[in-house]
Amino acid sequence: MRLNKEEIKIPTTQNCVFAIRLDTETEQEHILIGELKEVQGFLAGGDNKLLVNEKRPFGSFILECSTPIANQLADVRVALSDSIGKRKTPYFENSKKILEGLWNSDNLIYRFIAVRIWQEYKMACKTKNYDLYSEIEKTSLPLMFSLAEDIKTWQENDPQNPLYQLDSVYFSNPALAIYSAKGVNEYYTTKDSLFPIIVYYLKTVYNEKTYIQSCKLCGKLFRANTANIPTFCSAKCKREQGKINKRRFDKKAKQTPSEMAYKKQYMFCYNRIQKLRKNASDSELLSEAEKMFKVFRKEALRLKKQVQNGSMTDTDFENWMFQEVGKFEEKLNT
């Protein structure tokens, strides 16, 4: 493979393939993109050069397949198909920029699609009656819709056998299994359509009696034990959600009648004590007032919890505070 600097700033390939291996123990996926012979040599233990050789968290492939770019790919498909044997138009130049943008993306699916589409274009330029339009459509079809949304629907409709929900197009292209050195690891490979890779991915997940879920907090895709019950991808996200819920509860609690009434009575007592401290004329009275205030705060916090759990009404709590603050004021006025 080589970088064709004269025509487009992406690699020009002869038989680029996409290979993937899922490791359910480490929750990782290993992606390889490159010429078929280079991928085979690499998996045989060689130091062959690849376009992509990346290990990443499980679910990344599905997530990247769930960011559709239908309009861009439609423009590329039409522009490249119409340019075969003709003078290149601005639409053709724009399609090259789109492919270059996809190649420079962090999305590995975009990168494979870009290289493969350009390879098909170069093949069409030297092959008579080559159906470039259909070949590009086959390669780019998975990025015309959100895969994650479809998976969610399949799992909801048939949690026992979600694969039965897949359209026949998912099974219309074969995938090549390549084994690494000593046959330890198995990589599934495709040269054009990603549909067989999607089937392999989902079959691996469902064979483990798990499902693909989106984390309730961070949105990360992960393997879960349930198909339709929203959950978290990790203990960390679960703890963070607990903190968020507490902040929401605390914010809401601060707006309740009992909380507002408590703040009002608290500040009344606090300000009276501050005046006593400034005057410093009666240390004994100040000491007694501080003790009463401390008891008031402690008992008020206990009763507020009763209001929150419904065992005490707002009215009863407010009446209690009025009585206690009345005693406090009476003490200060004696």
KAGISUL-V475644 format. One record per helix or strand of 2 or more residues. SS is the DSSP state (H for helix, E for strand). FROM is the first residue (numbers start at 1). TO is the last residue. If there is no record, write none. Layout:
[[SS,FROM,TO] [SS,FROM,TO]]
//
This chain:
[[E,2,3] [E,11,12] [E,16,23] [E,28,35] [H,36,43] [E,52,57] [H,60,64] [H,70,83] [H,90,103] [H,108,126] [H,132,144] [H,147,157] [H,162,165] [H,168,171] [E,176,179] [H,181,183] [E,186,190] [H,195,207] [E,211,214] [E,221,224] [H,235,253] [H,257,279] [H,283,309] [H,314,333]]
//
